[in-house]
Amino acid sequence: MFFIYICKKKSNIMRYKTDQATEERIKDAAGTLFTLKGYSSTTMRDIAAQAEVNLALVNYYFRSKENIFKIIMREKIQTFFNSIFPYLFDEQTSLQEKFTSVVEKYINTISQDPNLPLFVFGEIQKNPEEISSLFPMLASHNDILRESSFFKQLHKINPHLNPFHFILNFLGITIFPFIASPLLVNFGMESSENMKTIMEERKKLIPQWMNQMLLIE
């Protein structure tokens, strides 16, 4: 009896791992299609074909296209912003440490999912209320960013610099190269491998540029 119990337990564990792997494969396939084709042009059959599973499995795990889209959208938005939010309110790290850590996390995260910025910003533009539901602390407290340790540190170093200019510049030089990368590669200006090298170099360069920006009067 004990042997049978162990075998059943192992079987359930293996089934659980298989189910998880299948669910993740479907989500990865759907995320790719939603980014490339958009929500309206993607069908459940498209997702099944991309994931190389049958349509019944996609319906079993996610019930509807709307449901799988919402799950993926929330996960991607959280992944994107979770790289920076903890550092905004961390009083134990210096600005320089924040720059270095956030840049490295962003570049590593987006390198694994290059379509992430386009997907996230596209959905935020269409559904700005989604940010409020994912990060209620921002919606419930209008001044929470201005009161963060990050803003206070910026103001201390350069009180004449509007912190939001700084954040916009930071996001631009960190994220835009990923958006522009396909254009540079397709026009033959750079190869995919060279772009990877460039992004690795930017892990060191961007914090230096941010530090210089703070010194501008």
N, C-alpha and C positions, 0 to 999 in steps of 0.2 A: 504493500500500500504506500509506503514511504517513497519507494522508487517511482511509482506512478504519479504521486504528488509532485515530486521533483521534475519529472518529465513534463507534466502539465504546466508547471510554473515557468520552465524554460521556454516552452512553446508559446505561452502568453507573452513573455518578454520579447521573443523573436517577432511575434505578430505585431506587438506595439512598435518595435523599431521599424518594421516594414511599413506600417501605417504612417508613422512619422515621416519616413523617407518619401513615401508617395505623396503625402500632403505637401511637403516642402517642394517636391518636384513640380507639382501642379501650380503652387504659388509662384515659383520661379518662372515657369512658362507664362503664366498670366501676367506677371509683372513686366516681362519682356515685351509681350504683345501690347499691353496697355500703353507702354512707353512709345513703342514704334508706330502703332496704328491708331491709338486713342481708344477711349472706352466704347464709343458708339460703333466703331468699325470692327471691334473684336467680339467674336461669338464664343459660346461655350464649346462648340465643336472645334474652333480654332485652338482654344486652350488645350483641349484633349489631344489634338494632333501634335501640338508643340511639346506637350509633356509625354507624348507617346503612351497614353493610357486611353481606355475607352471612356465614352461620354458619361456612362452610368457612374463611374468612379468620381468624376468631377462633380456631378450632381450629388453624390453621396456625401462628399466631404464639405461642399460649400453651398449646396442648395440652389444658388442663383449667381448670375454674373455680378449683380449689384453687391451681393454679400462678399464675394471674393475680392471685388474691387475695394470695398470699404476696409477690409482687413489689411490688404496690401498697402493702401494709401496711409492708413494710420501707422503701420509698421515703418514705412519709409520716412514719413515725416518725423516720427520719434527718433529714428536712427540718425537722421540729418541734424536735428537740433540738440539731441542729447550729447553731441560732441562738444557743444559750446556752453550750454546752460549751466552745468555744474561749476564752470570756471568763473562765470559772472558773479557768483555769490560766495566764492571761496576767499576767505580773508587771510588764509595762511600762505598763499603763493603770491609772488611779485608779478608785476605786469609782464616782465620778460619771460618768466616761467609760464605764464598763461599763454603768451604768444607762441612759444615753442611747442607747448603741449597741444594746444588747439589746432595749430597748423598741421602738426604730425598726424593727429587723429583724423582731421578732415581729409587730408590727402590719402591716408591709408584707407579710410572708409569709402571714399569716392573712387579710388583706384579699383576696388573690388566690385563696384557697381557704377560705372561711368555715366549711366543714364539717370542716376539718382537726382542730380540738380534739376534737370529739365522736368522730370516727373513731379518733384516736390513743388517747385515754383509754379508749374502749370496748374497743379491742383489747388495750391493756396490762392492763386489768382481767381480760380473758379469758385472755390469754397473757403473763403477766409475764416468762416466761423469754425472750421475744423481745427484750427490752431487753438481756439478758445476751449474747445472740448478736450483737447489733448494736454493743454497746459493751462488749467483753470486759474492758477496763481497769477498769470499775466492778465487774464481778463478781469479778475476780481480786484486788482490793485494797479491802477493806471501808472503809478509812479515807481513801481517795483524795480524797473530797470535803472531809473535815475538814482535810486537809493542803494543800488548794488555796490559791492566793494570794487567791482571793475570800473564803474563810472567814477567813483570817488578817487580811485587811483589815477585815472586819466586826468581828472580835474586838478588833482594835486600837482601833477607834473606840468600840465599846460592848461590853465584855467580859461584860456582864450579859444580853445579848440572844442567845438561842439562834438560830443562823443558819438553822435549818430553819423557824422561825416566819417569819423574814424571807423566805425563798424561797417558802413557801406563800402569804404575803401578796402577794408580787410576782406570782406566777403567777395568783392570784385577780383582782387588779385589772387585769392585762394581758389575760388570756384570757377571763374570765367575760363581759365585755361582748359578745363575739362570740357566745357561747352564748345570752345573754339577748336579743340584738338582734331575732331573729324574733318573740319574744313581745311586745316593745315595739312593733314595727311592726304586728303583727296586731291588737293592742288599740288601735291608733291613737294611742299615746302619742308616737311619733316616726315620722318618715318615713325611708325608706331613705337618702335624701340627707343628712338631718340626722344619721343615725348615722355616716355616713362622715366628716362634719365633726367629730363628737364624738370619733371615734377618732383623727383627725389632731390634735385638741387634746390628747388624752391622751399623745401623744408627748412633749409638754413638761411636762404635769402629773405624770405618773407618776414621773419622776426626782426632781421636787421633793418628792413625797410620800414617796418612799423615803429621801431625805436627812433629812426631818423624823422619820421613824420611827427612824432611828439615834440621834437625840438624846434619845429617850424613856428615862428611867431606870426 
